[in-house]
Amino acid sequence: MGYKCTRCKQMVEIDYEYTGIRCPYCGHRILVKERPTTIKRIKAE
Ligand SMILES: [Zn+2]
């Protein structure tokens, strides 16, 4: 699962999503989920 640090904007790979998540680069604890570039497209048919 890819996360992105809200402070240093580094991509962080974390296998677990629970408390204890922390940026290994700056130690910041707020990371946001970085979704893979999968864009849902709704076909209007
Ligand atoms: Zn960071």
mmCIF file of the protein (N, C-alpha, C, O) and its ligand, coordinates in Angstrom:
data_MODEL
# 
_entry.id   MODEL 
# 
loop_
_entity.id 
_entity.type 
_entity.pdbx_number_of_molecules 
1 polymer     1 
2 non-polymer 1 
# 
_entity_poly.entity_id                      1 
_entity_poly.type                           'polypeptide(L)' 
_entity_poly.nstd_linkage                   no 
_entity_poly.nstd_monomer                   no 
_entity_poly.pdbx_seq_one_letter_code       MGYKCTRCKQMVEIDYEYTGIRCPYCGHRILVKERPTTIKRIKAE 
_entity_poly.pdbx_seq_one_letter_code_can   MGYKCTRCKQMVEIDYEYTGIRCPYCGHRILVKERPTTIKRIKAE 
_entity_poly.pdbx_strand_id                 A 
# 
loop_
_entity_poly_seq.entity_id 
_entity_poly_seq.num 
_entity_poly_seq.mon_id 
_entity_poly_seq.hetero 
1 1  MET n 
1 2  GLY n 
1 3  TYR n 
1 4  LYS n 
1 5  CYS n 
1 6  THR n 
1 7  ARG n 
1 8  CYS n 
1 9  LYS n 
1 10 GLN n 
1 11 MET n 
1 12 VAL n 
1 13 GLU n 
1 14 ILE n 
1 15 ASP n 
1 16 TYR n 
1 17 GLU n 
1 18 TYR n 
1 19 THR n 
1 20 GLY n 
1 21 ILE n 
1 22 ARG n 
1 23 CYS n 
1 24 PRO n 
1 25 TYR n 
1 26 CYS n 
1 27 GLY n 
1 28 HIS n 
1 29 ARG n 
1 30 ILE n 
1 31 LEU n 
1 32 VAL n 
1 33 LYS n 
1 34 GLU n 
1 35 ARG n 
1 36 PRO n 
1 37 THR n 
1 38 THR n 
1 39 ILE n 
1 40 LYS n 
1 41 ARG n 
1 42 ILE n 
1 43 LYS n 
1 44 ALA n 
1 45 GLU n 
# 
loop_
_struct_asym.id 
_struct_asym.entity_id 
A 1 
B 2 
# 
loop_
_chem_comp.id 
_chem_comp.type 
_chem_comp.mon_nstd_flag 
ALA 'L-peptide linking' y 
ARG 'L-peptide linking' y 
ASP 'L-peptide linking' y 
CYS 'L-peptide linking' y 
GLN 'L-peptide linking' y 
GLU 'L-peptide linking' y 
GLY 'peptide linking'   y 
HIS 'L-peptide linking' y 
ILE 'L-peptide linking' y 
LEU 'L-peptide linking' y 
LYS 'L-peptide linking' y 
MET 'L-peptide linking' y 
PRO 'L-peptide linking' y 
THR 'L-peptide linking' y 
TYR 'L-peptide linking' y 
VAL 'L-peptide linking' y 
ZN  non-polymer         . 
# 
_pdbx_entity_nonpoly.entity_id   2 
_pdbx_entity_nonpoly.name        ? 
_pdbx_entity_nonpoly.comp_id     ZN 
# 
_pdbx_nonpoly_scheme.asym_id         B 
_pdbx_nonpoly_scheme.entity_id       2 
_pdbx_nonpoly_scheme.mon_id          ZN 
_pdbx_nonpoly_scheme.ndb_seq_num     1 
_pdbx_nonpoly_scheme.pdb_seq_num     101 
_pdbx_nonpoly_scheme.auth_seq_num    101 
_pdbx_nonpoly_scheme.pdb_mon_id      ZN 
_pdbx_nonpoly_scheme.auth_mon_id     ZN 
_pdbx_nonpoly_scheme.pdb_strand_id   A 
_pdbx_nonpoly_scheme.pdb_ins_code    . 
# 
loop_
_atom_site.group_PDB 
_atom_site.id 
_atom_site.type_symbol 
_atom_site.label_atom_id 
_atom_site.label_alt_id 
_atom_site.label_comp_id 
_atom_site.label_asym_id 
_atom_site.label_entity_id 
_atom_site.label_seq_id 
_atom_site.pdbx_PDB_ins_code 
_atom_site.Cartn_x 
_atom_site.Cartn_y 
_atom_site.Cartn_z 
_atom_site.occupancy 
_atom_site.B_iso_or_equiv 
_atom_site.pdbx_formal_charge 
_atom_site.auth_seq_id 
_atom_site.auth_comp_id 
_atom_site.auth_asym_id 
_atom_site.auth_atom_id 
_atom_site.pdbx_PDB_model_num 
ATOM   1   N  N  . MET A 1 1  ? 0.846   -1.193 0.000   1.00 0.00 ? 1   MET A N  1 
ATOM   2   C  CA . MET A 1 1  ? 0.000   0.000  0.000   1.00 0.00 ? 1   MET A CA 1 
ATOM   3   C  C  . MET A 1 1  ? 0.880   1.241  0.000   1.00 0.00 ? 1   MET A C  1 
ATOM   4   O  O  . MET A 1 1  ? 1.807   1.339  0.804   1.00 0.00 ? 1   MET A O  1 
ATOM   5   N  N  . GLY A 1 2  ? 0.616   2.152  -0.853  1.00 0.00 ? 2   GLY A N  1 
ATOM   6   C  CA . GLY A 1 2  ? 1.432   3.347  -0.934  1.00 0.00 ? 2   GLY A CA 1 
ATOM   7   C  C  . GLY A 1 2  ? 0.825   4.502  -0.158  1.00 0.00 ? 2   GLY A C  1 
ATOM   8   O  O  . GLY A 1 2  ? -0.368  4.791  -0.253  1.00 0.00 ? 2   GLY A O  1 
ATOM   9   N  N  . TYR A 1 3  ? 1.675   5.145  0.600   1.00 0.00 ? 3   TYR A N  1 
ATOM   10  C  CA . TYR A 1 3  ? 1.234   6.318  1.341   1.00 0.00 ? 3   TYR A CA 1 
ATOM   11  C  C  . TYR A 1 3  ? 2.116   7.499  0.996   1.00 0.00 ? 3   TYR A C  1 
ATOM   12  O  O  . TYR A 1 3  ? 3.245   7.347  0.527   1.00 0.00 ? 3   TYR A O  1 
ATOM   13  N  N  . LYS A 1 4  ? 1.581   8.661  1.237   1.00 0.00 ? 4   LYS A N  1 
ATOM   14  C  CA . LYS A 1 4  ? 2.341   9.853  0.958   1.00 0.00 ? 4   LYS A CA 1 
ATOM   15  C  C  . LYS A 1 4  ? 2.352   10.725 2.203   1.00 0.00 ? 4   LYS A C  1 
ATOM   16  O  O  . LYS A 1 4  ? 1.314   11.020 2.794   1.00 0.00 ? 4   LYS A O  1 
ATOM   17  N  N  . CYS A 1 5  ? 3.544   11.121 2.575   1.00 0.00 ? 5   CYS A N  1 
ATOM   18  C  CA . CYS A 1 5  ? 3.689   11.959 3.758   1.00 0.00 ? 5   CYS A CA 1 
ATOM   19  C  C  . CYS A 1 5  ? 3.171   13.354 3.452   1.00 0.00 ? 5   CYS A C  1 
ATOM   20  O  O  . CYS A 1 5  ? 3.485   13.937 2.413   1.00 0.00 ? 5   CYS A O  1 
ATOM   21  N  N  . THR A 1 6  ? 2.380   13.875 4.364   1.00 0.00 ? 6   THR A N  1 
ATOM   22  C  CA . THR A 1 6  ? 1.799   15.195 4.117   1.00 0.00 ? 6   THR A CA 1 
ATOM   23  C  C  . THR A 1 6  ? 2.791   16.311 4.391   1.00 0.00 ? 6   THR A C  1 
ATOM   24  O  O  . THR A 1 6  ? 2.541   17.465 4.042   1.00 0.00 ? 6   THR A O  1 
ATOM   25  N  N  . ARG A 1 7  ? 3.897   15.982 5.003   1.00 0.00 ? 7   ARG A N  1 
ATOM   26  C  CA . ARG A 1 7  ? 4.873   17.024 5.313   1.00 0.00 ? 7   ARG A CA 1 
ATOM   27  C  C  . ARG A 1 7  ? 5.973   17.096 4.255   1.00 0.00 ? 7   ARG A C  1 
ATOM   28  O  O  . ARG A 1 7  ? 6.227   18.149 3.669   1.00 0.00 ? 7   ARG A O  1 
ATOM   29  N  N  . CYS A 1 8  ? 6.622   15.950 4.025   1.00 0.00 ? 8   CYS A N  1 
ATOM   30  C  CA . CYS A 1 8  ? 7.766   15.984 3.104   1.00 0.00 ? 8   CYS A CA 1 
ATOM   31  C  C  . CYS A 1 8  ? 7.408   15.448 1.718   1.00 0.00 ? 8   CYS A C  1 
ATOM   32  O  O  . CYS A 1 8  ? 8.238   15.431 0.809   1.00 0.00 ? 8   CYS A O  1 
ATOM   33  N  N  . LYS A 1 9  ? 6.172   15.017 1.578   1.00 0.00 ? 9   LYS A N  1 
ATOM   34  C  CA . LYS A 1 9  ? 5.676   14.563 0.280   1.00 0.00 ? 9   LYS A CA 1 
ATOM   35  C  C  . LYS A 1 9  ? 6.408   13.346 -0.264  1.00 0.00 ? 9   LYS A C  1 
ATOM   36  O  O  . LYS A 1 9  ? 6.437   13.109 -1.472  1.00 0.00 ? 9   LYS A O  1 
ATOM   37  N  N  . GLN A 1 10 ? 6.992   12.590 0.633   1.00 0.00 ? 10  GLN A N  1 
ATOM   38  C  CA . GLN A 1 10 ? 7.692   11.394 0.203   1.00 0.00 ? 10  GLN A CA 1 
ATOM   39  C  C  . GLN A 1 10 ? 6.716   10.233 0.106   1.00 0.00 ? 10  GLN A C  1 
ATOM   40  O  O  . GLN A 1 10 ? 5.763   10.124 0.877   1.00 0.00 ? 10  GLN A O  1 
ATOM   41  N  N  . MET A 1 11 ? 6.981   9.388  -0.845  1.00 0.00 ? 11  MET A N  1 
ATOM   42  C  CA . MET A 1 11 ? 6.164   8.184  -0.951  1.00 0.00 ? 11  MET A CA 1 
ATOM   43  C  C  . MET A 1 11 ? 6.678   7.148  0.029   1.00 0.00 ? 11  MET A C  1 
ATOM   44  O  O  . MET A 1 11 ? 7.879   6.891  0.105   1.00 0.00 ? 11  MET A O  1 
ATOM   45  N  N  . VAL A 1 12 ? 5.762   6.558  0.774   1.00 0.00 ? 12  VAL A N  1 
ATOM   46  C  CA . VAL A 1 12 ? 6.133   5.583  1.779   1.00 0.00 ? 12  VAL A CA 1 
ATOM   47  C  C  . VAL A 1 12 ? 5.359   4.298  1.534   1.00 0.00 ? 12  VAL A C  1 
ATOM   48  O  O  . VAL A 1 12 ? 4.136   4.309  1.394   1.00 0.00 ? 12  VAL A O  1 
ATOM   49  N  N  . GLU A 1 13 ? 6.080   3.206  1.486   1.00 0.00 ? 13  GLU A N  1 
ATOM   50  C  CA . GLU A 1 13 ? 5.423   1.925  1.298   1.00 0.00 ? 13  GLU A CA 1 
ATOM   51  C  C  . GLU A 1 13 ? 5.181   1.281  2.650   1.00 0.00 ? 13  GLU A C  1 
ATOM   52  O  O  . GLU A 1 13 ? 6.119   0.972  3.384   1.00 0.00 ? 13  GLU A O  1 
ATOM   53  N  N  . ILE A 1 14 ? 3.917   1.084  2.967   1.00 0.00 ? 14  ILE A N  1 
ATOM   54  C  CA . ILE A 1 14 ? 3.577   0.489  4.246   1.00 0.00 ? 14  ILE A CA 1 
ATOM   55  C  C  . ILE A 1 14 ? 2.648   -0.698 4.007   1.00 0.00 ? 14  ILE A C  1 
ATOM   56  O  O  . ILE A 1 14 ? 1.658   -0.598 3.283   1.00 0.00 ? 14  ILE A O  1 
ATOM   57  N  N  . ASP A 1 15 ? 2.985   -1.804 4.623   1.00 0.00 ? 15  ASP A N  1 
ATOM   58  C  CA . ASP A 1 15 ? 2.195   -3.016 4.402   1.00 0.00 ? 15  ASP A CA 1 
ATOM   59  C  C  . ASP A 1 15 ? 1.004   -3.094 5.341   1.00 0.00 ? 15  ASP A C  1 
ATOM   60  O  O  . ASP A 1 15 ? 0.012   -3.764 5.054   1.00 0.00 ? 15  ASP A O  1 
ATOM   61  N  N  . TYR A 1 16 ? 1.112   -2.421 6.432   1.00 0.00 ? 16  TYR A N  1 
ATOM   62  C  CA . TYR A 1 16 ? 0.019   -2.444 7.381   1.00 0.00 ? 16  TYR A CA 1 
ATOM   63  C  C  . TYR A 1 16 ? -0.562  -1.046 7.503   1.00 0.00 ? 16  TYR A C  1 
ATOM   64  O  O  . TYR A 1 16 ? 0.159   -0.053 7.407   1.00 0.00 ? 16  TYR A O  1 
ATOM   65  N  N  . GLU A 1 17 ? -1.841  -0.977 7.710   1.00 0.00 ? 17  GLU A N  1 
ATOM   66  C  CA . GLU A 1 17 ? -2.417  0.340  7.912   1.00 0.00 ? 17  GLU A CA 1 
ATOM   67  C  C  . GLU A 1 17 ? -3.074  0.382  9.283   1.00 0.00 ? 17  GLU A C  1 
ATOM   68  O  O  . GLU A 1 17 ? -4.210  -0.048 9.476   1.00 0.00 ? 17  GLU A O  1 
ATOM   69  N  N  . TYR A 1 18 ? -2.329  0.906  10.200  1.00 0.00 ? 18  TYR A N  1 
ATOM   70  C  CA . TYR A 1 18 ? -2.824  1.009  11.565  1.00 0.00 ? 18  TYR A CA 1 
ATOM   71  C  C  . TYR A 1 18 ? -2.069  2.103  12.285  1.00 0.00 ? 18  TYR A C  1 
ATOM   72  O  O  . TYR A 1 18 ? -1.268  2.814  11.680  1.00 0.00 ? 18  TYR A O  1 
ATOM   73  N  N  . THR A 1 19 ? -2.312  2.235  13.532  1.00 0.00 ? 19  THR A N  1 
ATOM   74  C  CA . THR A 1 19 ? -1.534  3.199  14.285  1.00 0.00 ? 19  THR A CA 1 
ATOM   75  C  C  . THR A 1 19 ? -0.090  2.745  14.303  1.00 0.00 ? 19  THR A C  1 
ATOM   76  O  O  . THR A 1 19 ? 0.189   1.546  14.324  1.00 0.00 ? 19  THR A O  1 
ATOM   77  N  N  . GLY A 1 20 ? 0.809   3.675  14.295  1.00 0.00 ? 20  GLY A N  1 
ATOM   78  C  CA . GLY A 1 20 ? 2.210   3.308  14.213  1.00 0.00 ? 20  GLY A CA 1 
ATOM   79  C  C  . GLY A 1 20 ? 2.760   3.648  12.845  1.00 0.00 ? 20  GLY A C  1 
ATOM   80  O  O  . GLY A 1 20 ? 3.959   3.542  12.587  1.00 0.00 ? 20  GLY A O  1 
ATOM   81  N  N  . ILE A 1 21 ? 1.859   4.057  11.980  1.00 0.00 ? 21  ILE A N  1 
ATOM   82  C  CA . ILE A 1 21 ? 2.327   4.520  10.678  1.00 0.00 ? 21  ILE A CA 1 
ATOM   83  C  C  . ILE A 1 21 ? 3.071   5.836  10.865  1.00 0.00 ? 21  ILE A C  1 
ATOM   84  O  O  . ILE A 1 21 ? 2.601   6.765  11.522  1.00 0.00 ? 21  ILE A O  1 
ATOM   85  N  N  . ARG A 1 22 ? 4.221   5.871  10.277  1.00 0.00 ? 22  ARG A N  1 
ATOM   86  C  CA . ARG A 1 22 ? 5.012   7.082  10.438  1.00 0.00 ? 22  ARG A CA 1 
ATOM   87  C  C  . ARG A 1 22 ? 5.989   7.189  9.285   1.00 0.00 ? 22  ARG A C  1 
ATOM   88  O  O  . ARG A 1 22 ? 6.532   6.192  8.809   1.00 0.00 ? 22  ARG A O  1 
ATOM   89  N  N  . CYS A 1 23 ? 6.195   8.382  8.860   1.00 0.00 ? 23  CYS A N  1 
ATOM   90  C  CA . CYS A 1 23 ? 7.107   8.613  7.755   1.00 0.00 ? 23  CYS A CA 1 
ATOM   91  C  C  . CYS A 1 23 ? 8.543   8.313  8.179   1.00 0.00 ? 23  CYS A C  1 
ATOM   92  O  O  . CYS A 1 23 ? 9.029   8.877  9.159   1.00 0.00 ? 23  CYS A O  1 
ATOM   93  N  N  . PRO A 1 24 ? 9.215   7.441  7.458   1.00 0.00 ? 24  PRO A N  1 
ATOM   94  C  CA . PRO A 1 24 ? 10.592  7.087  7.805   1.00 0.00 ? 24  PRO A CA 1 
ATOM   95  C  C  . PRO A 1 24 ? 11.575  8.196  7.458   1.00 0.00 ? 24  PRO A C  1 
ATOM   96  O  O  . PRO A 1 24 ? 12.733  8.150  7.872   1.00 0.00 ? 24  PRO A O  1 
ATOM   97  N  N  . TYR A 1 25 ? 11.131  9.174  6.714   1.00 0.00 ? 25  TYR A N  1 
ATOM   98  C  CA . TYR A 1 25 ? 12.030  10.239 6.284   1.00 0.00 ? 25  TYR A CA 1 
ATOM   99  C  C  . TYR A 1 25 ? 12.068  11.392 7.264   1.00 0.00 ? 25  TYR A C  1 
ATOM   100 O  O  . TYR A 1 25 ? 13.139  11.887 7.616   1.00 0.00 ? 25  TYR A O  1 
ATOM   101 N  N  . CYS A 1 26 ? 10.878  11.823 7.708   1.00 0.00 ? 26  CYS A N  1 
ATOM   102 C  CA . CYS A 1 26 ? 10.843  12.983 8.582   1.00 0.00 ? 26  CYS A CA 1 
ATOM   103 C  C  . CYS A 1 26 ? 10.166  12.678 9.918   1.00 0.00 ? 26  CYS A C  1 
ATOM   104 O  O  . CYS A 1 26 ? 10.177  13.510 10.826  1.00 0.00 ? 26  CYS A O  1 
ATOM   105 N  N  . GLY A 1 27 ? 9.576   11.484 10.038  1.00 0.00 ? 27  GLY A N  1 
ATOM   106 C  CA . GLY A 1 27 ? 8.969   11.117 11.304  1.00 0.00 ? 27  GLY A CA 1 
ATOM   107 C  C  . GLY A 1 27 ? 7.555   11.623 11.477  1.00 0.00 ? 27  GLY A C  1 
ATOM   108 O  O  . GLY A 1 27 ? 6.953   11.454 12.538  1.00 0.00 ? 27  GLY A O  1 
ATOM   109 N  N  . HIS A 1 28 ? 7.026   12.241 10.442  1.00 0.00 ? 28  HIS A N  1 
ATOM   110 C  CA . HIS A 1 28 ? 5.675   12.754 10.502  1.00 0.00 ? 28  HIS A CA 1 
ATOM   111 C  C  . HIS A 1 28 ? 4.683   11.593 10.564  1.00 0.00 ? 28  HIS A C  1 
ATOM   112 O  O  . HIS A 1 28 ? 4.914   10.529 9.991   1.00 0.00 ? 28  HIS A O  1 
ATOM   113 N  N  . ARG A 1 29 ? 3.603   11.816 11.252  1.00 0.00 ? 29  ARG A N  1 
ATOM   114 C  CA . ARG A 1 29 ? 2.666   10.710 11.458  1.00 0.00 ? 29  ARG A CA 1 
ATOM   115 C  C  . ARG A 1 29 ? 1.421   10.784 10.604  1.00 0.00 ? 29  ARG A C  1 
ATOM   116 O  O  . ARG A 1 29 ? 0.584   9.882  10.637  1.00 0.00 ? 29  ARG A O  1 
ATOM   117 N  N  . ILE A 1 30 ? 1.296   11.828 9.857   1.00 0.00 ? 30  ILE A N  1 
ATOM   118 C  CA . ILE A 1 30 ? 0.108   11.947 9.025   1.00 0.00 ? 30  ILE A CA 1 
ATOM   119 C  C  . ILE A 1 30 ? 0.456   11.600 7.589   1.00 0.00 ? 30  ILE A C  1 
ATOM   120 O  O  . ILE A 1 30 ? 1.127   12.356 6.886   1.00 0.00 ? 30  ILE A O  1 
ATOM   121 N  N  . LEU A 1 31 ? -0.021  10.433 7.176   1.00 0.00 ? 31  LEU A N  1 
ATOM   122 C  CA . LEU A 1 31 ? 0.206   9.999  5.811   1.00 0.00 ? 31  LEU A CA 1 
ATOM   123 C  C  . LEU A 1 31 ? -1.135  9.788  5.139   1.00 0.00 ? 31  LEU A C  1 
ATOM   124 O  O  . LEU A 1 31 ? -2.095  9.332  5.761   1.00 0.00 ? 31  LEU A O  1 
ATOM   125 N  N  . VAL A 1 32 ? -1.185  10.114 3.906   1.00 0.00 ? 32  VAL A N  1 
ATOM   126 C  CA . VAL A 1 32 ? -2.425  9.911  3.169   1.00 0.00 ? 32  VAL A CA 1 
ATOM   127 C  C  . VAL A 1 32 ? -2.230  8.790  2.161   1.00 0.00 ? 32  VAL A C  1 
ATOM   128 O  O  . VAL A 1 32 ? -1.145  8.601  1.611   1.00 0.00 ? 32  VAL A O  1 
ATOM   129 N  N  . LYS A 1 33 ? -3.286  8.068  1.938   1.00 0.00 ? 33  LYS A N  1 
ATOM   130 C  CA . LYS A 1 33 ? -3.214  6.989  0.978   1.00 0.00 ? 33  LYS A CA 1 
ATOM   131 C  C  . LYS A 1 33 ? -3.025  7.529  -0.430  1.00 0.00 ? 33  LYS A C  1 
ATOM   132 O  O  . LYS A 1 33 ? -3.752  8.403  -0.904  1.00 0.00 ? 33  LYS A O  1 
ATOM   133 N  N  . GLU A 1 34 ? -2.033  6.975  -1.058  1.00 0.00 ? 34  GLU A N  1 
ATOM   134 C  CA . GLU A 1 34 ? -1.797  7.365  -2.438  1.00 0.00 ? 34  GLU A CA 1 
ATOM   135 C  C  . GLU A 1 34 ? -2.327  6.263  -3.331  1.00 0.00 ? 34  GLU A C  1 
ATOM   136 O  O  . GLU A 1 34 ? -1.760  5.173  -3.401  1.00 0.00 ? 34  GLU A O  1 
ATOM   137 N  N  . ARG A 1 35 ? -3.387  6.552  -3.990  1.00 0.00 ? 35  ARG A N  1 
ATOM   138 C  CA . ARG A 1 35 ? -3.971  5.527  -4.845  1.00 0.00 ? 35  ARG A CA 1 
ATOM   139 C  C  . ARG A 1 35 ? -3.213  5.435  -6.154  1.00 0.00 ? 35  ARG A C  1 
ATOM   140 O  O  . ARG A 1 35 ? -2.754  6.437  -6.701  1.00 0.00 ? 35  ARG A O  1 
ATOM   141 N  N  . PRO A 1 36 ? -3.094  4.239  -6.633  1.00 0.00 ? 36  PRO A N  1 
ATOM   142 C  CA . PRO A 1 36 ? -2.501  4.080  -7.959  1.00 0.00 ? 36  PRO A CA 1 
ATOM   143 C  C  . PRO A 1 36 ? -3.340  4.795  -8.985  1.00 0.00 ? 36  PRO A C  1 
ATOM   144 O  O  . PRO A 1 36 ? -4.533  5.025  -8.783  1.00 0.00 ? 36  PRO A O  1 
ATOM   145 N  N  . THR A 1 37 ? -2.722  5.138  -10.068 1.00 0.00 ? 37  THR A N  1 
ATOM   146 C  CA . THR A 1 37 ? -3.409  5.967  -11.044 1.00 0.00 ? 37  THR A CA 1 
ATOM   147 C  C  . THR A 1 37 ? -4.501  5.194  -11.763 1.00 0.00 ? 37  THR A C  1 
ATOM   148 O  O  . THR A 1 37 ? -4.467  4.962  -12.972 1.00 0.00 ? 37  THR A O  1 
ATOM   149 N  N  . THR A 1 38 ? -5.455  4.817  -10.959 1.00 0.00 ? 38  THR A N  1 
ATOM   150 C  CA . THR A 1 38 ? -6.606  4.126  -11.531 1.00 0.00 ? 38  THR A CA 1 
ATOM   151 C  C  . THR A 1 38 ? -7.800  5.066  -11.467 1.00 0.00 ? 38  THR A C  1 
ATOM   152 O  O  . THR A 1 38 ? -8.342  5.344  -10.398 1.00 0.00 ? 38  THR A O  1 
ATOM   153 N  N  . ILE A 1 39 ? -8.174  5.520  -12.576 1.00 0.00 ? 39  ILE A N  1 
ATOM   154 C  CA . ILE A 1 39 ? -9.284  6.456  -12.613 1.00 0.00 ? 39  ILE A CA 1 
ATOM   155 C  C  . ILE A 1 39 ? -10.540 5.737  -13.074 1.00 0.00 ? 39  ILE A C  1 
ATOM   156 O  O  . ILE A 1 39 ? -10.596 5.130  -14.143 1.00 0.00 ? 39  ILE A O  1 
ATOM   157 N  N  . LYS A 1 40 ? -11.521 5.835  -12.233 1.00 0.00 ? 40  LYS A N  1 
ATOM   158 C  CA . LYS A 1 40 ? -12.775 5.201  -12.599 1.00 0.00 ? 40  LYS A CA 1 
ATOM   159 C  C  . LYS A 1 40 ? -13.500 6.030  -13.647 1.00 0.00 ? 40  LYS A C  1 
ATOM   160 O  O  . LYS A 1 40 ? -13.762 7.220  -13.474 1.00 0.00 ? 40  LYS A O  1 
ATOM   161 N  N  . ARG A 1 41 ? -13.797 5.374  -14.692 1.00 0.00 ? 41  ARG A N  1 
ATOM   162 C  CA . ARG A 1 41 ? -14.535 6.092  -15.739 1.00 0.00 ? 41  ARG A CA 1 
ATOM   163 C  C  . ARG A 1 41 ? -15.910 5.467  -15.878 1.00 0.00 ? 41  ARG A C  1 
ATOM   164 O  O  . ARG A 1 41 ? -16.072 4.253  -16.000 1.00 0.00 ? 41  ARG A O  1 
ATOM   165 N  N  . ILE A 1 42 ? -16.849 6.318  -15.856 1.00 0.00 ? 42  ILE A N  1 
ATOM   166 C  CA . ILE A 1 42 ? -18.218 5.830  -15.995 1.00 0.00 ? 42  ILE A CA 1 
ATOM   167 C  C  . ILE A 1 42 ? -18.689 6.087  -17.422 1.00 0.00 ? 42  ILE A C  1 
ATOM   168 O  O  . ILE A 1 42 ? -18.755 7.224  -17.890 1.00 0.00 ? 42  ILE A O  1 
ATOM   169 N  N  . LYS A 1 43 ? -18.995 5.045  -18.054 1.00 0.00 ? 43  LYS A N  1 
ATOM   170 C  CA . LYS A 1 43 ? -19.472 5.187  -19.417 1.00 0.00 ? 43  LYS A CA 1 
ATOM   171 C  C  . LYS A 1 43 ? -20.939 5.579  -19.428 1.00 0.00 ? 43  LYS A C  1 
ATOM   172 O  O  . LYS A 1 43 ? -21.783 4.959  -18.781 1.00 0.00 ? 43  LYS A O  1 
ATOM   173 N  N  . ALA A 1 44 ? -21.199 6.589  -20.155 1.00 0.00 ? 44  ALA A N  1 
ATOM   174 C  CA . ALA A 1 44 ? -22.578 7.030  -20.255 1.00 0.00 ? 44  ALA A CA 1 
ATOM   175 C  C  . ALA A 1 44 ? -23.229 6.375  -21.463 1.00 0.00 ? 44  ALA A C  1 
ATOM   176 O  O  . ALA A 1 44 ? -23.379 6.967  -22.531 1.00 0.00 ? 44  ALA A O  1 
ATOM   177 N  N  . GLU A 1 45 ? -23.593 5.166  -21.245 1.00 0.00 ? 45  GLU A N  1 
ATOM   178 C  CA . GLU A 1 45 ? -24.228 4.464  -22.362 1.00 0.00 ? 45  GLU A CA 1 
ATOM   179 C  C  . GLU A 1 45 ? -25.671 4.137  -22.024 1.00 0.00 ? 45  GLU A C  1 
ATOM   180 O  O  . GLU A 1 45 ? -26.377 3.544  -22.839 1.00 0.00 ? 45  GLU A O  1 
HETATM 181 ZN ZN . ZN  B 2 .  ? 7.733   12.739 5.810   1.00 0.00 2 101 ZN  A ZN 1 
# 
